[in-house]
Amino acid sequence: VESHTKPPVEKYFPHLPVRKQESNRVHLLRHLKEPDKRIDVLSGLGLGSQSPIHPAFLVLGVDLDEGRIRGANERCLHFLKACETLVRAQNPPSSGEQSAANGSFFARSFGPTLERHVTFLDHCRPLAVTVRNTYQYLKHILNQLDSLEDWEACRSRLLSAIDEFRENCIYLAGVEIAERASASIRPGECVCTFGYSSVVARVLERAWYGSQKVRAARQDTVDSLVLKPTGTDCKPVLFSVIVVDSRPYFEGRRMLARLTKAGIPCEYTHIDALPSLVHKVSLAVVGAHALLNNGYVLARIGTAQVANIVASVSHAPTLVCAETYKFWERAHSDAFEYNELGDPDDIWRGPRGVSSDPNEGLPGLGPTGLPTFYTGPNLLDWRSNPKLRLLHLMYDVLPPELVSAVVTEKGTLPTTSVPVVLRVKQAASYSL
């Protein structure tokens, strides 16, 4: 679909074998890549001790391939961290080469280096829209630094640009979205959310603490912002949350743990049981992977079903919370033209475990979400059945008629404002 925008992997890895794809694939989606996750990505690509890829990107690629890093913001944060490591590891040319103080040499040499590493990540797992847009931002910064003569100054400027992007487009944008979206949650509201979204969790925490001053703190490796009250006289806005979850990752458990830790009353349900509880819902708040140019929302699989049930049964509005760096120039209206195919073994096994055995999943995240009570058929040898194919779509598309508004750091916008925001951001980048 995007062969005109991405260089083929053979450009940077001409001697690497083509990564083996799944044999039993759904014909409708054969245009999408579906690598065999049982084969380690590094051994499959023949990357050994003489790898041209920096170790930070090797670790990131393996974590992405095995599903240990999920979420649009989280994947982007890990990408930025790996880029910082790569920038610091970029050495100036030796004295026998061109001038060591030639700043343009840094910008022009680091560009292909970064492109090679991004291509490797895309080979491990298709790039998130957030990573694509961040990569375009870094290329734009490198073009600006092309005329900078001092090597260390160029490195420092690039590191500052990375830190500024992370602070403004992710951290501060999330805080601003929390301020705006929390104003839509009234006392007594029953809010429905799906899966886990760091932005949505921040919105609900901000609404719960109400007008009390809160402090934002970065937390653990996810670098998420957690809102905490600064005093003991907390007067929360009373509302409740229904956390909807689904297989195979059960990410709603993470949302449930975070909200209950903040003291928010929650109900936890599977997506199949939502119709029996949806009559309570007065507002739905969901996250997004990307917002498309035609107003459609690309989100984790199941989001469209949740929004459709909420709109059809309880006639409640649906708010989509997303930073503007998730806005994408692409436009499509279904989940078949562009999507990502996950590991089909996740459907019967659950998320892959930490052992070297690809058939061993994480405990408690199997077909039923229970540790030991599954007595259904064993699909370990499903590939040997020519009549059976497992399809694991990662995203679905939410039509704009199901979205009441999109809450961004720029304001609360209709879905039709996506192309306007993209044009404004493009004009601002050219004026720099």
Secondary structure, DSSP 8 states (H G I E B T S, - for coil): --TTTS--HHHH-TTS----B-SS--GGGTTS--B-TTS-HHHHHT--TT-SS-HHHHHHHHHHHTTSS-SHHHHHHHHHHHHHHHHHH-----TTSS-TT-HHHHHHHHHHHHHHHHHHHHHHS---HHHHHHHHHHHHHHHHGGG---HHHHHHHHHHHHHHHIIIIIIIHHHHHHHHHHTT--TT-EEEEES--HHHHHHHHHHHHTTS-EEEEEETTTTEEEEEESSS-------EEEEEE-TTT-THHHHHHHHHHTT--EEEEEGGGGGGTGGG-SEEEE--SEE-TTS-EEEETTHHHHHHHIIIII---EEEE--GGGB-S---SSSSSS--B--THHHHH-SB-SSS-TT-B-TT-SSSS-SS---S---TTGGG-TT-----B-EEEE-GGG-SEEEETTEEE-GGGHHHHHHHHHHHHHH-
